[in-house]
Amino acid sequence: MTGLGVQAALIAAGFLIDARLGVMLAFWFGAWTLNAGLAELRAPWVRRVVPMIFGVTVLALWEMAVSLFDISPVILPAPSAIWAQIVTSLPTLWADFLQTFLKGALTGYVIGCAAAVVVAILIDRSPFLQRGLLPVGNFVAALPIVGIAPIMVMWFGFDWHSKAAVVVIMVFFPVLVNMVAGLKATEPMQRDLMSTYSASYWQTLVKLRLPAAMPFLFNGLKIATTLALIGAIVAEFFGSPIVGMGFRITAEIGRLGLPMIWAEIAVAALAGSAFYGVVALIEKRVTFWHPSQRRQGTE
């Protein structure tokens, strides 16, 4: 090919790339305009529709980029390929979900959060524990999960019990710190009023301080929802039976099974989002009286 032919081929390729980018930018601009127009509306359904449209836009641009630029599925599979993998692998994905989320993450989450609430009340009762345990808790919370997970596997075995133990450690201290702060959130005037009624510590705790601590507690619980699933998946990288999200991801990486890896990621993201949403919904029902919830209802 002559120099002129090479130059012509490069120009044609440049025009083709420009055309592809133009199609994607035009689609993005149209979706952005639609979202911006909907966001200005005050209807209650807008709050749900706008994120859905944004998500569909991202998936559509992803699909277009893979198709128009002929990206290898080993590098980045298209959303349609990931969906096809999910449909054909439902039994495997369900078994991994049961092992990682329901057994490992959820069990560890319940145990860790319940223990954090109990310990927070003990710390509130004991200034010694408050001065001694909280600094130790901050130290343990800073430990890397990649260092904790192998130790838990050696202690509790390869099944879900070791993953639940990792989750307990990960969720315990965020909930503990928030709960301790929540127990201190009452006003001195409120505590003085309970004292004038000759209320005991436990009566004050149940009728005043625990209700006041609920917004703080749910902040910790919502943070812990994401930490629980991350901890369970990462713990499976260091040893697990032949089932589980973390096990499946590491196995498919060795076989370059990117669609299956993305399918596991999608299931984990959906499970984590649903878990967070359930906790947030419970928070609305429990703390409906709090000013923050009333402000959200009027927005």
C-alpha positions as CSV (number, residue, x, y, z in Angstrom):
1,M,0.0,0.0,0.0
2,T,1.3,3.4,-1.0
3,G,1.8,6.3,1.4
4,L,-1.3,7.9,0.0
5,G,-3.3,4.8,0.5
6,V,-2.2,4.5,4.1
7,Q,-3.1,8.1,4.7
8,A,-6.6,7.6,3.2
9,A,-7.1,4.5,5.3
10,L,-6.2,6.4,8.5
11,I,-8.6,9.2,7.5
12,A,-11.4,6.7,6.9
13,A,-10.7,5.1,10.2
14,G,-10.8,8.5,11.9
15,F,-14.1,9.3,10.3
16,L,-15.5,5.9,11.5
17,I,-14.4,6.5,15.0
18,D,-15.8,10.0,14.9
19,A,-19.1,8.6,13.7
20,R,-19.2,6.0,16.5
21,L,-18.5,8.6,19.1
22,G,-21.0,10.9,17.6
23,V,-23.8,8.2,17.9
24,M,-22.9,7.6,21.5
25,L,-22.7,11.3,22.3
26,A,-26.0,11.9,20.6
27,F,-27.6,9.1,22.6
28,W,-26.1,10.4,25.9
29,F,-27.2,14.0,25.2
30,G,-30.8,12.8,24.5
31,A,-30.9,10.7,27.7
32,W,-29.3,13.6,29.7
33,T,-31.9,16.0,28.4
34,L,-34.7,13.7,29.3
35,N,-33.4,13.1,32.8
36,A,-32.8,16.8,33.4
37,G,-36.4,17.6,32.3
38,L,-37.8,14.9,34.6
39,A,-35.7,16.0,37.5
40,E,-37.4,19.4,37.5
41,L,-40.8,17.8,38.0
42,R,-42.2,17.5,41.6
43,A,-44.2,14.4,41.0
44,P,-43.5,11.6,43.5
45,W,-42.8,9.0,40.8
46,V,-39.9,11.1,39.4
47,R,-37.6,10.1,42.3
48,R,-37.9,6.5,41.1
49,V,-38.0,7.0,37.4
50,V,-34.9,9.2,37.0
51,P,-32.4,6.6,38.5
52,M,-33.9,3.9,36.3
53,I,-33.5,6.0,33.2
54,F,-30.0,6.8,34.1
55,G,-29.1,3.1,34.7
56,V,-30.7,2.1,31.4
57,T,-28.7,4.9,29.7
58,V,-25.4,3.6,31.1
59,L,-26.2,0.0,30.1
60,A,-27.2,1.1,26.6
61,L,-24.0,3.1,26.2
62,W,-22.0,0.1,27.4
63,E,-23.7,-2.2,24.9
64,M,-23.1,0.4,22.1
65,A,-19.5,0.8,23.0
66,V,-18.8,-3.0,22.9
67,S,-20.6,-3.4,19.6
68,L,-19.4,-0.3,17.8
69,F,-15.8,-0.6,18.8
70,D,-15.7,-4.4,18.6
71,I,-14.3,-4.8,22.1
72,S,-13.3,-8.4,23.0
73,P,-15.5,-10.2,25.5
74,V,-12.4,-11.2,27.3
75,I,-11.8,-7.5,28.1
76,L,-15.3,-6.3,28.5
77,P,-18.4,-8.4,27.8
78,A,-21.6,-6.6,26.6
79,P,-24.6,-6.4,29.1
80,S,-26.5,-8.7,26.7
81,A,-23.8,-11.3,27.1
82,I,-23.9,-10.9,30.9
83,W,-27.7,-11.2,30.9
84,A,-27.4,-14.4,28.8
85,Q,-24.9,-15.8,31.2
86,I,-27.2,-15.0,34.1
87,V,-30.2,-16.8,32.5
88,T,-28.2,-19.9,31.6
89,S,-26.4,-20.1,35.0
90,L,-29.3,-19.4,37.4
91,P,-28.9,-22.7,39.4
92,T,-25.2,-21.9,39.9
93,L,-25.8,-18.3,40.8
94,W,-28.5,-19.2,43.2
95,A,-26.3,-21.7,45.0
96,D,-23.5,-19.1,45.2
97,F,-26.0,-16.6,46.6
98,L,-27.2,-18.9,49.3
99,Q,-23.6,-19.8,50.3
100,T,-22.2,-16.3,50.3
101,F,-25.1,-14.0,51.2
102,L,-27.6,-15.9,53.2
103,K,-25.1,-18.1,55.1
104,G,-22.0,-16.1,55.3
105,A,-22.9,-12.4,55.0
106,L,-26.3,-12.4,56.6
107,T,-25.4,-14.6,59.6
108,G,-22.3,-12.6,60.3
109,Y,-24.2,-9.4,59.9
110,V,-26.9,-10.4,62.5
111,I,-24.3,-11.7,65.0
112,G,-22.0,-8.7,64.6
113,C,-24.6,-6.0,64.8
114,A,-26.4,-7.6,67.8
115,A,-23.1,-8.0,69.6
116,A,-22.2,-4.3,68.8
117,V,-25.5,-3.1,70.4
118,V,-24.9,-5.1,73.5
119,V,-21.3,-4.0,73.9
120,A,-22.3,-0.4,73.3
121,I,-24.7,-0.6,76.2
122,L,-22.0,-2.1,78.4
123,I,-19.6,0.6,77.4
124,D,-22.2,3.2,78.2
125,R,-22.5,1.7,81.7
126,S,-18.7,1.4,82.2
127,P,-16.4,4.4,81.8
128,F,-13.5,1.9,82.0
129,L,-14.7,0.1,78.9
130,Q,-15.3,3.3,77.1
131,R,-11.7,4.4,77.7
132,G,-10.2,1.0,77.0
133,L,-12.3,-0.8,74.4
134,L,-13.0,1.9,71.9
135,P,-9.3,2.6,71.1
136,V,-8.8,-1.1,70.7
137,G,-11.8,-1.2,68.5
138,N,-10.5,1.5,66.3
139,F,-7.2,-0.5,65.9
140,V,-9.0,-3.7,65.0
141,A,-11.3,-1.9,62.6
142,A,-8.2,-0.7,60.7
143,L,-6.9,-4.3,60.2
144,P,-6.9,-5.3,56.5
145,I,-9.5,-7.9,55.5
146,V,-6.9,-9.8,53.5
147,G,-5.0,-10.3,56.7
148,I,-8.0,-11.3,58.8
149,A,-9.6,-13.7,56.3
150,P,-6.9,-16.4,56.1
151,I,-6.7,-16.5,59.9
152,M,-10.5,-17.0,60.1
153,V,-10.3,-19.7,57.5
154,M,-7.7,-21.5,59.6
155,W,-9.7,-21.1,62.8
156,F,-13.2,-22.0,61.5
157,G,-12.6,-24.1,58.4
158,F,-13.4,-23.6,54.7
159,D,-17.2,-23.5,55.0
160,W,-19.4,-20.4,55.5
161,H,-18.6,-20.2,59.2
162,S,-15.2,-18.6,58.6
163,K,-16.8,-16.1,56.2
164,A,-19.4,-15.2,58.8
165,A,-16.6,-14.7,61.3
166,V,-14.9,-12.2,59.0
167,V,-18.2,-10.4,58.5
168,V,-18.7,-10.2,62.3
169,I,-15.4,-8.4,62.6
170,M,-16.1,-6.0,59.7
171,V,-19.6,-4.9,60.9
172,F,-19.0,-4.9,64.6
173,F,-17.1,-1.7,65.0
174,P,-19.0,0.6,62.7
175,V,-22.2,-0.3,64.4
176,L,-20.5,-0.1,67.8
177,V,-19.2,3.4,67.2
178,N,-22.5,4.7,65.9
179,M,-24.4,3.1,68.8
180,V,-22.2,4.6,71.4
181,A,-22.6,8.0,69.8
182,G,-26.3,7.5,69.6
183,L,-26.6,6.7,73.3
184,K,-25.0,10.1,74.0
185,A,-27.4,12.0,71.7
186,T,-30.0,12.9,74.3
187,E,-30.2,16.4,75.7
188,P,-29.2,17.1,79.3
189,M,-32.7,18.5,79.9
190,Q,-34.3,15.3,78.8
191,R,-32.1,13.2,81.1
192,D,-32.8,15.6,84.0
193,L,-36.5,15.2,83.4
194,M,-36.2,11.4,83.6
195,S,-34.3,11.9,86.9
196,T,-37.1,14.0,88.3
197,Y,-39.4,11.1,87.6
198,S,-37.0,8.8,89.6
199,A,-36.4,6.7,86.5
200,S,-33.8,4.0,86.8
201,Y,-30.9,3.6,84.3
202,W,-32.7,0.9,82.4
203,Q,-36.0,2.8,82.3
204,T,-34.1,5.8,80.9
205,L,-32.3,3.6,78.5
206,V,-35.5,2.0,77.1
207,K,-37.8,5.0,77.1
208,L,-35.4,7.8,76.2
209,R,-31.9,6.9,75.1
210,L,-32.5,3.9,72.8
211,P,-35.2,5.7,70.8
212,A,-32.8,8.7,70.5
213,A,-30.0,6.4,69.3
214,M,-32.1,4.8,66.5
215,P,-31.0,7.2,63.8
216,F,-27.3,6.6,64.7
217,L,-27.8,2.9,64.9
218,F,-29.4,2.7,61.5
219,N,-26.6,4.7,60.0
220,G,-24.2,2.0,61.3
221,L,-26.5,-0.8,60.1
222,K,-26.7,0.7,56.6
223,I,-22.9,1.0,56.4
224,A,-22.6,-2.6,57.6
225,T,-24.8,-3.9,54.8
226,T,-22.2,-3.2,52.2
227,L,-19.3,-4.3,54.4
228,A,-21.0,-7.6,55.1
229,L,-21.2,-8.7,51.5
230,I,-17.8,-7.4,50.6
231,G,-16.3,-9.3,53.6
232,A,-18.0,-12.6,52.8
233,I,-16.9,-12.4,49.1
234,V,-13.3,-11.5,49.8
235,A,-13.0,-14.1,52.6
236,E,-13.9,-16.8,50.0
237,F,-10.8,-15.9,48.0
238,F,-8.7,-17.5,50.7
239,G,-10.5,-20.8,50.9
240,S,-14.0,-22.1,50.5
241,P,-15.9,-25.2,49.3
242,I,-16.7,-25.4,45.5
243,V,-19.5,-22.9,45.9
244,G,-19.8,-19.2,46.6
245,M,-19.5,-15.9,44.9
246,G,-15.9,-15.4,45.8
247,F,-14.9,-18.9,44.8
248,R,-16.7,-18.6,41.5
249,I,-15.0,-15.3,40.7
250,T,-11.5,-16.7,41.4
251,A,-12.3,-19.9,39.4
252,E,-13.6,-18.0,36.4
253,I,-10.6,-15.6,36.4
254,G,-8.3,-18.5,35.7
255,R,-10.5,-19.5,32.8
256,L,-11.0,-16.0,31.5
257,G,-14.8,-16.4,32.0
258,L,-15.5,-12.7,32.1
259,P,-19.3,-13.1,31.5
260,M,-19.7,-15.3,34.5
261,I,-17.6,-13.0,36.6
262,W,-19.8,-10.0,35.7
263,A,-22.8,-12.1,36.3
264,E,-21.6,-12.8,39.9
265,I,-20.8,-9.1,40.3
266,A,-24.3,-8.2,39.1
267,V,-25.9,-10.6,41.5
268,A,-23.8,-9.2,44.4
269,A,-24.7,-5.6,43.5
270,L,-28.4,-6.4,43.3
271,A,-28.2,-8.3,46.6
272,G,-26.3,-5.6,48.3
273,S,-28.6,-2.9,47.0
274,A,-31.7,-4.8,48.1
275,F,-30.2,-5.5,51.6
276,Y,-29.5,-1.8,52.0
277,G,-33.0,-0.9,50.8
278,V,-34.6,-3.2,53.3
279,V,-32.6,-1.7,56.2
280,A,-33.5,1.8,55.0
281,L,-37.2,0.9,54.8
282,I,-37.1,-0.5,58.3
283,E,-35.4,2.8,59.4
284,K,-38.3,4.8,57.9
285,R,-40.8,2.7,59.9
286,V,-38.9,2.9,63.1
287,T,-37.7,6.5,63.1
288,F,-40.6,8.1,61.4
289,W,-40.8,10.6,64.2
290,H,-37.2,11.9,63.6
291,P,-36.8,15.3,61.9
292,S,-34.6,13.8,59.2
293,Q,-37.3,11.5,58.1
294,R,-39.9,14.2,58.1
295,R,-37.7,16.3,55.9
296,Q,-37.2,13.5,53.4
297,G,-41.0,13.0,53.3
298,T,-41.6,16.7,52.3
299,E,-38.9,16.8,49.7
